[in-house]
């Protein structure tokens, strides 16, 4: 079973995701292209190995990731509107010299941001659990341990993103993910499947 295309799509896709995260200019679009290439690699791998849950879990990861950002944005917008955020901002402009008054005005906005970020964090953890399941299964089939390591780093990184170190762990996970795809054998015997 030939895995050469999967290796190429996965490696380039994971590399583009890493570049997209690091590059602040056109990074978003580069990362989207990377996600599409990795999704294509996961689909092809799933088809070749007849392991539908690999692709399905990766697809759930992407869907929940998108939902996470949409829901957290909605949570922020709704809580901002409910707390009358626009009038707070207008009032804030007139009280910039009084620190106590400024704090009282921005406190509800900070609370809104915290609620939105907490919502995002929970959904991110749920989404990465699906990514980890997908990578763990690839690890079992191919015996490329880098996939298991990358999945674990993504989960640890997402769980610790709230204290800041998670960003670094996720970046390391991305590098390991690139290595994992690059380490895929070009062919796979049916015995491993």
C-alpha positions in Angstrom: 0.0 0.0 0.0 1.6 3.3 -1.2 1.7 6.1 1.3 3.9 8.5 -0.7 1.2 11.0 -1.4 0.0 10.9 2.2 3.5 11.6 3.4 3.9 14.6 1.0 0.5 16.1 1.7 0.8 15.6 5.5 4.4 17.0 5.8 3.7 20.0 3.6 0.4 20.7 5.3 1.8 20.5 8.8 4.7 22.7 7.8 2.2 25.3 6.4 0.2 25.2 9.6 3.4 25.9 11.6 4.4 28.7 9.2 0.9 30.1 9.4 0.9 30.3 13.1 4.3 31.9 13.3 3.7 34.4 10.4 1.4 37.2 11.5 0.9 38.6 7.9 -0.7 36.1 5.7 -0.4 33.4 8.3 -4.1 32.7 8.6 -4.5 31.8 4.9 -1.3 29.7 4.9 -2.6 27.8 7.9 -5.9 27.2 6.2 -4.1 25.7 3.2 -2.1 23.6 5.6 -5.2 22.3 7.3 -6.7 21.4 3.9 -3.6 19.4 2.9 -3.4 17.6 6.2 -7.2 16.8 6.0 -6.5 15.4 2.5 -3.7 13.3 3.9 -5.9 12.0 6.7 -8.7 11.1 4.2 -6.3 9.3 1.9 -4.8 7.4 4.8 -8.2 6.5 6.2 -9.3 5.2 2.7 -6.1 3.2 2.1 -6.2 1.6 5.6 -10.0 1.3 5.6 -10.0 3.0 9.0 -12.8 5.5 8.7 -12.5 6.8 12.3 -9.0 8.3 11.5 -10.5 10.7 9.0 -13.8 11.2 11.0 -11.9 12.0 14.2 -9.7 14.5 12.4 -12.8 16.0 10.7 -14.5 16.3 14.2 -11.3 18.0 15.4 -11.5 20.7 12.7 -15.3 21.1 13.0 -15.1 21.6 16.8 -12.2 23.9 16.4 -14.2 26.2 14.1 -17.2 25.9 16.4 -15.0 26.8 19.3 -14.0 30.1 17.7 -17.5 30.9 16.6 -19.1 30.2 19.9 -16.5 32.1 21.9 -16.9 35.0 19.6 -20.7 34.8 20.1 -20.3 34.5 23.9 -18.1 37.6 23.9 -20.5 39.6 21.7 -23.6 38.6 23.7 -22.0 39.3 27.1 -20.6 42.6 25.7 -24.0 43.7 24.6 -25.7 42.5 27.8 -23.2 44.5 29.9 -23.7 47.5 27.6 -20.1 47.5 26.5 -20.4 50.3 24.0 -21.6 52.8 26.6 -18.8 51.6 28.8 -16.2 52.3 26.1 -17.7 55.8 25.5 -17.7 56.5 29.2 -14.1 55.2 29.5 -12.9 57.8 27.0 -13.9 60.6 29.4 -12.4 59.1 32.5 -8.9 58.1 31.4 -7.2 60.1 34.2 -8.9 58.4 37.1 -7.5 54.8 37.5 -10.2 53.7 39.9 -13.0 54.9 37.6 -11.2 53.3 34.6 -11.0 49.9 36.4 -14.7 50.0 37.4 -15.6 50.6 33.7 -13.3 47.9 32.2 -14.0 45.3 34.8 -17.2 44.0 33.0 -15.3 43.9 29.7 -12.5 41.9 31.2 -15.1 39.5 32.7 -16.6 39.1 29.2 -13.2 38.4 27.7 -12.5 35.8 30.4 -15.9 34.1 29.8 -15.2 33.9 26.0 -11.7 32.6 26.5 -12.8 30.0 29.0 -15.5 28.8 26.6 -12.9 28.7 23.8 -10.5 26.7 26.0 -13.0 24.0 26.9 -14.0 23.5 23.2 -10.3 23.4 22.2 -9.6 20.6 24.6 -12.6 18.7 23.3 -11.4 19.2 19.7 -7.8 18.1 20.4 -9.1 14.9 22.0 -10.4 13.9 18.6 -7.0 14.9 17.0 -5.2 12.7 19.5 -7.5 9.7 18.8 -6.7 10.1 15.1 -3.0 10.4 15.6 -2.9 7.5 18.1 -4.6 5.2 15.6 -2.1 6.2 12.9 0.7 5.5 15.3 -0.7 2.0 16.0 -1.0 1.2 12.3 2.3 2.6 11.0 4.4 2.2 14.2 5.5 5.8 13.7 5.7 6.8 17.4 6.0 10.5 16.5 2.2 10.6 15.8 1.5 9.5 19.4 4.0 12.0 20.7 2.5 14.8 18.6 -1.1 14.0 19.7 0.0 14.0 23.4 1.8 17.3 23.0 -1.2 18.9 21.4 -3.4 17.8 24.3 -0.9 18.9 27.0 -0.3 22.2 25.1 -4.1 22.9 24.8 -4.7 22.0 28.5 -1.9 24.3 29.6 -2.5 27.1 27.2 -4.3 28.9 30.0 -1.0 29.4 31.8 0.9 30.5 28.7 3.3 27.6 28.3 0.8 25.7 26.2 1.6 27.8 23.1 5.2 26.6 23.2 4.1 23.0 23.7 1.7 23.2 20.8 4.5 24.6 18.6 6.7 21.7 19.6 3.8 19.4 18.8 3.5 20.9 15.4 7.2 20.3 14.7 6.8 16.7 15.9 3.7 16.4 13.7 5.9 17.5 10.7 8.4 14.8 11.7 5.7 12.3 12.1 4.3 12.8 8.6 7.8 12.9 7.1 8.6 9.6 8.9 5.7 7.7 7.3 7.0 4.8 5.3 6.3 5.1 1.6 4.5 1.8 1.7 2.7 -0.2 4.3 2.3 -3.9 4.4 -1.2 -5.3 4.9 0.0 -7.1 8.0 0.3 -3.8 9.9 -3.2 -2.7 9.0 
